[in-house]
Amino acid sequence: MSDSISGIYSALPAVATSFTLPPTYQVSQPAPESSGDTVTLSQSAQVSQLSELGESASIIAQSLGIPVTTVDLDLGIVAAQTASSPTPVPVILDKSA
């Protein structure tokens, strides 16, 4: 029987044993700038957020590198007017006494 199988095999047309694949195309995608979205808060928003976290005006000012008065303005804090020094009243000494 092996003769009949070999006869059939020889009767089959030759088949190409190798073939060429078409070239692959890769679409280049831009690399993401970061792993997530980035939000930049304004200075005023940063002040508000730190205040909501319980930070004091002086700590907020130090953290952001801005004056405390700017923090107060952003938070709507009006500094109490300090009492002005009294105007000196001229005193006339009565030498007759």
MOHUUR-V986451 format. One record per residue. N is the residue number from 1. BURIAL is + if it has 24 or more other ideal C-beta (glycine too) atoms within 12 Angstrom, else -. Layout:
N & BURIAL
N & BURIAL
This chain:
1 & -
2 & -
3 & -
4 & -
5 & -
6 & -
7 & -
8 & -
9 & -
10 & -
11 & -
12 & -
13 & -
14 & -
15 & -
16 & -
17 & -
18 & -
19 & -
20 & -
21 & -
22 & -
23 & -
24 & -
25 & -
26 & -
27 & -
28 & -
29 & -
30 & -
31 & -
32 & -
33 & -
34 & -
35 & -
36 & -
37 & -
38 & -
39 & -
40 & -
41 & -
42 & -
43 & -
44 & -
45 & -
46 & +
47 & +
48 & -
49 & -
50 & +
51 & +
52 & -
53 & -
54 & -
55 & -
56 & -
57 & +
58 & -
59 & -
60 & +
61 & +
62 & -
63 & -
64 & +
65 & -
66 & -
67 & -
68 & -
69 & -
70 & -
71 & +
72 & -
73 & -
74 & +
75 & +
76 & -
77 & -
78 & -
79 & -
80 & -
81 & -
82 & -
83 & -
84 & -
85 & -
86 & -
87 & -
88 & -
89 & -
90 & -
91 & -
92 & -
93 & -
94 & -
95 & -
96 & -
97 & -
